Amino acid sequence: MMDARIDVGDAERVLAEAMRAADRRDIYWSNELLYRWLATAKHPTYPRRLAYLRRLARSGGIPGAAVAFARVLAKRGDLNSALKVADAGLADARKLPGTLQLHVIENQITALRWTLAGKRVPRALARYLGDDDGYLFGRTCHVPFERVDIQDNGNCVVCCSQWMTGFSLGNVFDGNSASELFNNDQAVAARRSMLDGSFKFCDLVKCPKISGDNLPTKQHQFPEWQHNTRQALDRGELRFDGPSVVYLILDISCNLTCPSCRTHLITEKLELQLRKETLIETSIMPLLRGAYRVHVNSGGEWLVSRPLRRLLSRLSKAEFPNLHLSIISNGTLFNEREWSKFQGLHDLTDSIRISTDAARKETFEKLRRGAKWEPFVDNLAFLAGLRAKGAIKEFILSFTFQVDNFREMPAFVEMARELHPDTIVQFEKLGNWGTFTADEYQAKAVHHMDHPLHEEFLSIIRRPEMRQERPNLRAEYMALL
C-alpha cells in the first residue's frame, strides 16, 4: 500500500516505487512518486533528475511521467508547454494496452485548459498544476465503502461507471455472488484510494461531489447507516459484512428511445430476463436483507422490466423492515393504476425521481422520444400528490442539460415548484453513453467551455433561481461558475 505521506527521503526507493507503479500502468502513483522524487532533489542533482523526468515523459511508455513533468512546467507558470506535454502523454497512453487511468491525464488537461481560460479550478484538480496541497488526503467519499451496483450485463461496480471509468469488481454471471465481489481485491483497492488521498480510480471532473468541492472531511460525522465508512476511517477496515446501498441497474428494457440514451427500442430477450430472475434469488435478495437502501435505476424503465417487476412485487416492510426504496423512472407509465399493483412498496418507498429533461411539450417529445406530454404531466401530478400526502419523503425531477434544452432550465425549476413546493430539482450534465460520435457529443455538450453557446449557458445558470444555495436544488454545473 502506498500512502499519500510516504517518506520521500530515500530517493532510490521512491524512484523504484514509481517505476513499479508504471509497470502496473498506475498512472496516478507513477506520476505522484516521480514528482516527489524530483521535488526533493537538491542542487546539483535537481537538473539531472529533471532531465531524466523529461526523457521519461517524452518516451511515450510511462504516462505518469508526462503528468509529473507537466506539473513541473505548470508550477513554473509555463501552462502552454504543460498542456502540450499532457496532450502528448494522453495520446501515448491511449496506445498502451491495459491502461485504465486515462482520466488522470484528462483531468490534468482540463485543469490546464480551465486555468488558461481564467476559469476556477476545483480544489481536487489543483494538484495537477504543481504541488499537491493534501486537499484530498484530508477528505474521503463514503460511496465505495457502502455501495454496490449490479448492471444490466452483470458487471458490478462500487460507484457510477461514468465517475469511475473502466473500473469493475467482476461479473455476477461468472459464478461469483454480488456479496463476494463486494469484498474482493478490486473493491479493497477502490476503498484504499479513498483513504490514501489518491482517489486514483475517480474522474475528478465528472464526479459532481469532487468537482463541486463537496467531499466531506475524514472527521465528518457520517450517519449511522454509513457504518462501513466509519469502520474504515476509525480502524482501517476495508472488508465488510455487506453494502448498505444497492443500485439495481439491472435491465435496459425501455418504452422510450431517448436520443441521449439509445438509438433504438430495447427489450431484453426472455432468456436473459429469466437468467436475471435467477440472479435475484442467488445474489440480490441476500444483499437486500442487510442493506439500508436499494435504488431501482434500471438503465431503462422499471415498469417494463419483467425481472424488476417480479423483484419489487416481493418486497414489503414486513419482510424488509430496515430497507428504504428509491425509484428512478421516466414517468410515462407511472400512474395510479400501476402503483396500486405494488402495495408492498408503498411503505418502503421514500424517494421517487422522474427523468424529465424539459419544461415544454415540444422539447419533451423530442428528447424523450416515444413519450407524450399530456399523460406524462398527469402522472407528475399523481406523483406530486404522493409527496403532498406524505406517502413519500422525496419527489425529484431531474433534467440533463444540453444544447437542445438548456434555455428551459429556469422554467423547469418553476414547473417543479408548481407541482409541489418541496419538489427537488436535480440538474445533470449530458454524458456520452455511446450513442453519440465525439463530434455529435461536442455539439450538444453546452457545458464545455469551448462550445459556441457556453457563455449563454453560463448566463442562465448564474440566475438567482439557479443557485444551488436555494432549497431543494441539486446542480452539477456549480463547478463551472
Secondary structure as the mmCIF struct_conf table of DSSP 4:
data_model
#
loop_
_struct_conf.conf_type_id
_struct_conf.id
_struct_conf.beg_label_comp_id
_struct_conf.beg_label_asym_id
_struct_conf.beg_label_seq_id
_struct_conf.end_label_comp_id
_struct_conf.end_label_asym_id
_struct_conf.end_label_seq_id
TURN_TY1_P TURN_TY1_P1 ALA A 4 ARG A 5
BEND BEND1 GLY A 9 GLY A 9
HELX_RH_AL_P HELX_RH_AL_P1 ALA A 11 ASP A 23
TURN_TY1_P TURN_TY1_P2 ARG A 24 ARG A 25
HELX_RH_AL_P HELX_RH_AL_P2 ILE A 27 ALA A 39
TURN_TY1_P TURN_TY1_P3 THR A 40 THR A 40
TURN_TY1_P TURN_TY1_P4 HIS A 43 PRO A 44
HELX_RH_AL_P HELX_RH_AL_P3 THR A 45 SER A 59
BEND BEND2 GLY A 60 GLY A 61
HELX_RH_AL_P HELX_RH_AL_P4 PRO A 63 ARG A 76
TURN_TY1_P TURN_TY1_P5 GLY A 77 GLY A 77
HELX_RH_AL_P HELX_RH_AL_P5 LEU A 79 ALA A 93
TURN_TY1_P TURN_TY1_P6 ARG A 94 LYS A 95
BEND BEND3 LEU A 96 LEU A 96
TURN_TY1_P TURN_TY1_P7 PRO A 97 GLY A 98
HELX_RH_AL_P HELX_RH_AL_P6 LEU A 102 LEU A 116
TURN_TY1_P TURN_TY1_P8 ALA A 117 GLY A 118
HELX_RH_3T_P HELX_RH_3T_P1 ARG A 123 LEU A 129
BEND BEND4 GLY A 130 ASP A 131
BEND BEND5 GLY A 134 GLY A 134
TURN_TY1_P TURN_TY1_P9 TYR A 135 GLY A 138
STRN STRN1 ARG A 139 ARG A 139
BEND BEND6 HIS A 142 HIS A 142
HELX_RH_AL_P HELX_RH_AL_P7 VAL A 143 GLU A 146
STRN STRN2 ARG A 147 GLN A 151
TURN_TY1_P TURN_TY1_P10 ASP A 152 ASN A 153
BEND BEND7 GLY A 154 GLY A 154
STRN STRN3 ASN A 155 VAL A 157
BEND BEND8 VAL A 158 CYS A 159
TURN_TY1_P TURN_TY1_P11 SER A 161 TRP A 163
BEND BEND9 MET A 164 MET A 164
TURN_TY1_P TURN_TY1_P12 THR A 165 GLY A 166
STRN STRN4 GLY A 170 ASN A 171
HELX_RH_3T_P HELX_RH_3T_P2 VAL A 172 ASP A 174
TURN_TY1_P TURN_TY1_P13 GLY A 175 GLY A 175
HELX_RH_AL_P HELX_RH_AL_P8 ALA A 178 PHE A 182
TURN_TY1_P TURN_TY1_P14 ASN A 183 ASN A 183
BEND BEND10 ASN A 184 ASN A 184
HELX_RH_AL_P HELX_RH_AL_P9 ASP A 185 LEU A 195
BEND BEND11 ASP A 196 GLY A 197
TURN_TY1_P TURN_TY1_P15 LYS A 200 PHE A 201
BEND BEND12 CYS A 202 CYS A 202
TURN_TY1_P TURN_TY1_P16 LEU A 204 LYS A 206
HELX_RH_AL_P HELX_RH_AL_P10 PRO A 208 SER A 211
TURN_TY1_P TURN_TY1_P17 GLY A 212 ASP A 213
HELX_LH_PP_P HELX_LH_PP_P1 LEU A 215 PRO A 216
STRN STRN5 THR A 217 THR A 217
TURN_TY1_P TURN_TY1_P18 LYS A 218 GLN A 219
TURN_TY1_P TURN_TY1_P19 GLU A 224 TRP A 225
HELX_RH_AL_P HELX_RH_AL_P11 HIS A 227 ARG A 235
BEND BEND13 ASP A 241 ASP A 241
BEND BEND14 SER A 244 SER A 244
STRN STRN6 VAL A 245 ILE A 249
BEND BEND15 ASN A 255 ASN A 255
TURN_TY1_P TURN_TY1_P20 PRO A 259 CYS A 261
BEND BEND16 THR A 263 HIS A 264
HELX_RH_AL_P HELX_RH_AL_P12 LEU A 270 LEU A 279
HELX_RH_PI_P HELX_RH_PI_P1 ILE A 280 ILE A 284
HELX_RH_AL_P HELX_RH_AL_P13 MET A 285 GLY A 290
BEND BEND17 TYR A 292 TYR A 292
STRN STRN7 ARG A 293 VAL A 296
BEND BEND18 GLY A 299 GLY A 300
HELX_RH_3T_P HELX_RH_3T_P3 TRP A 302 VAL A 304
HELX_RH_AL_P HELX_RH_AL_P14 ARG A 306 ARG A 314
TURN_TY1_P TURN_TY1_P21 LYS A 317 GLU A 319
TURN_TY1_P TURN_TY1_P22 PRO A 321 ASN A 322
STRN STRN8 HIS A 324 SER A 329
BEND BEND19 GLY A 331 LEU A 333
HELX_RH_AL_P HELX_RH_AL_P15 GLU A 336 TRP A 339
TURN_TY1_P TURN_TY1_P23 SER A 340 LYS A 341
HELX_RH_3T_P HELX_RH_3T_P4 GLN A 343 LEU A 345
TURN_TY1_P TURN_TY1_P24 HIS A 346 LEU A 348
STRN STRN9 THR A 349 SER A 355
BEND BEND20 ALA A 359 ARG A 360
HELX_RH_AL_P HELX_RH_AL_P16 LYS A 361 LEU A 367
BEND BEND21 ARG A 368 ARG A 368
TURN_TY1_P TURN_TY1_P25 ARG A 369 GLY A 370
HELX_RH_AL_P HELX_RH_AL_P17 TRP A 373 ALA A 388
TURN_TY1_P TURN_TY1_P26 LYS A 389 GLY A 390
BEND BEND22 ALA A 391 ALA A 391
BEND BEND23 LYS A 393 LYS A 393
STRN STRN10 GLU A 394 PHE A 401
TURN_TY1_P TURN_TY1_P27 VAL A 403 ASN A 405
HELX_RH_3T_P HELX_RH_3T_P5 PHE A 406 GLU A 408
HELX_RH_AL_P HELX_RH_AL_P18 MET A 409 LEU A 419
TURN_TY1_P TURN_TY1_P28 PRO A 421 ASP A 422
HELX_LH_PP_P HELX_LH_PP_P2 THR A 423 THR A 423
STRN STRN11 ILE A 424 LYS A 429
BEND BEND24 TRP A 433 PHE A 436
HELX_RH_AL_P HELX_RH_AL_P19 ALA A 438 LYS A 444
TURN_TY1_P TURN_TY1_P29 VAL A 446 HIS A 447
BEND BEND25 HIS A 448 HIS A 448
TURN_TY1_P TURN_TY1_P30 MET A 449 ASP A 450
BEND BEND26 HIS A 451 HIS A 451
TURN_TY1_P TURN_TY1_P31 PRO A 452 LEU A 453
HELX_RH_AL_P HELX_RH_AL_P20 HIS A 454 ILE A 461
TURN_TY1_P TURN_TY1_P32 ARG A 462 ARG A 462
BEND BEND27 ARG A 463 ARG A 463
HELX_RH_3T_P HELX_RH_3T_P6 PRO A 464 MET A 466
TURN_TY1_P TURN_TY1_P33 GLN A 468 GLU A 469
BEND BEND28 ARG A 470 ARG A 470
TURN_TY1_P TURN_TY1_P34 PRO A 471 ASN A 472
STRN STRN12 LEU A 473 ALA A 475
TURN_TY1_P TURN_TY1_P35 GLU A 476 TYR A 477
HELX_RH_3T_P HELX_RH_3T_P7 MET A 478 LEU A 480
#
